[in-house]
Amino acid sequence: MCLSCVLACQMKALGTDDPRDLAFGQKPTRRISMTLIEGTPRASVCRHCVQAPCGEACVSGSIVRDEETSVVRHHPETCVGCGTCQLVCPFNAISRSGEKDSMAKCNLCPEDDMPPCVIACGTGALALGRSDHDAQGKKRKFAEELR
């Protein structure tokens, strides 16, 4: 478990490329974390669910699905920090923002061509793609292996 994705995400959130540039005590908001499940490292990151429970539970309307890109976006400027989204997220992908009284989650860094966490992942464990395309590819691969 190298945590390169976590570091890349945190550095992006703090607006720096080098951890040595951080002020003492400066803490980033958690948008991705790693956990061990039966000895296997797993990324706790937003899966941008088709029917996102966090968006349905959000009382302020701060978590919405972008129908064009299929990304579940969080708008911290309207978030009231009630935490209902965190309670219903099945992936433990939403956390309380340390700076503001709001919540935080992965928005897939829309200003970048590729999220820094994906770029930093040297093993290829994190990838960016549409889930329906991934499923179709897995089905094709499985069918070819059966032949």
C-alpha positions in Angstrom: 0.0 0.0 0.0 2.1 3.0 -1.3 -0.5 5.8 -0.7 0.7 7.7 -3.8 -2.8 8.4 -4.8 -3.7 9.8 -1.4 -0.7 12.1 -1.4 -1.3 13.3 -4.9 -5.0 14.1 -4.1 -4.0 15.9 -0.9 -1.3 18.0 -2.6 -3.8 18.9 -5.3 -6.3 20.0 -2.7 -3.6 22.2 -1.0 -2.5 23.7 -4.3 1.1 22.4 -4.2 3.2 19.7 -5.9 5.8 19.4 -3.1 4.9 18.4 0.5 7.9 20.3 1.7 6.1 23.5 0.7 3.3 23.0 3.3 3.0 25.2 6.3 3.4 23.5 9.7 0.0 22.0 10.7 -1.6 22.5 7.3 -4.0 19.6 6.7 -5.8 18.7 3.5 -9.4 17.5 3.3 -9.7 13.7 2.9 -11.2 12.8 -0.5 -9.5 9.4 -0.9 -8.1 7.0 1.7 -6.8 3.5 1.8 -8.1 0.7 4.0 -7.1 -2.9 4.4 -9.9 -5.5 3.8 -8.8 -9.0 4.6 -5.2 -7.9 4.0 -5.9 -6.4 0.6 -5.6 -2.6 0.2 -8.7 -0.9 -1.1 -9.2 2.7 -2.0 -12.1 4.4 -0.3 -13.1 6.9 -3.0 -16.3 8.1 -4.5 -17.7 5.6 -7.1 -20.0 8.3 -8.7 -23.0 6.0 -8.3 -25.7 6.0 -11.0 -28.3 6.4 -8.2 -26.1 8.2 -5.7 -27.5 7.8 -2.2 -25.4 10.9 -1.1 -27.2 13.0 -3.6 -30.6 11.7 -2.6 -29.8 12.4 1.1 -28.3 15.8 0.6 -30.7 18.3 2.2 -29.1 21.4 0.6 -28.9 20.0 -2.9 -25.1 20.4 -2.8 -24.5 16.9 -4.2 -25.8 16.5 -7.7 -25.2 14.2 -10.7 -23.9 15.8 -13.8 -25.9 14.0 -16.5 -23.5 15.0 -19.2 -20.4 13.5 -17.6 -22.0 11.0 -15.2 -20.0 12.5 -12.3 -21.5 13.1 -8.9 -20.4 16.6 -8.0 -20.2 18.2 -4.6 -20.7 22.0 -4.3 -19.1 23.0 -1.0 -20.3 26.6 -1.3 -23.9 25.5 -0.7 -23.1 22.6 1.7 -24.4 23.0 5.3 -22.2 20.3 6.7 -25.1 18.2 8.1 -23.3 14.9 7.3 -26.3 12.9 6.0 -24.4 12.2 2.8 -21.6 10.7 4.8 -24.0 8.5 6.7 -25.5 7.0 3.6 -22.4 6.6 1.5 -21.7 2.8 1.2 -18.0 3.4 0.3 -16.9 5.7 3.1 -16.0 8.3 0.5 -17.3 11.4 2.1 -15.6 13.2 4.9 -15.9 16.4 6.9 -13.9 19.3 5.5 -11.4 20.6 8.1 -11.4 24.1 6.8 -15.1 24.8 6.4 -18.3 23.6 8.0 -19.0 21.4 5.0 -18.4 17.9 3.6 -15.9 16.9 1.0 -15.8 14.2 -1.7 -14.0 13.4 -4.9 -15.1 15.5 -7.9 -12.6 13.8 -10.3 -10.7 17.1 -10.6 -12.7 18.5 -13.5 -10.1 21.1 -14.3 -7.5 18.4 -15.1 -7.5 16.0 -18.1 -6.7 13.2 -15.7 -7.1 13.2 -11.9 -3.8 13.4 -10.0 -4.6 10.2 -8.0 -4.9 8.2 -11.3 -1.6 9.7 -12.6 0.2 8.9 -9.3 -1.0 5.3 -9.2 2.0 3.3 -10.4 0.3 -0.1 -10.3 -2.8 0.8 -12.4 -5.1 0.0 -9.5 -6.9 3.4 -10.0 -8.3 4.0 -13.5 -10.6 6.6 -14.9 -13.4 5.3 -17.2 -17.1 4.9 -17.4 -18.4 2.0 -15.4 -20.7 0.8 -18.2 -17.7 0.6 -20.6 -15.6 -1.3 -18.0 -18.4 -3.8 -17.5 -18.8 -4.4 -21.2 -15.0 -4.9 -21.6 -15.0 -7.4 -18.7 -17.9 -9.3 -20.3 -16.1 -9.4 -23.7 -12.8 -10.6 -22.0 -14.7 -13.3 -20.1 -16.5 -14.5 -23.3 -13.2 -14.7 -25.2 -11.6 -16.7 -22.4 -14.5 -19.2 -22.5 -14.0 -19.8 -26.2 
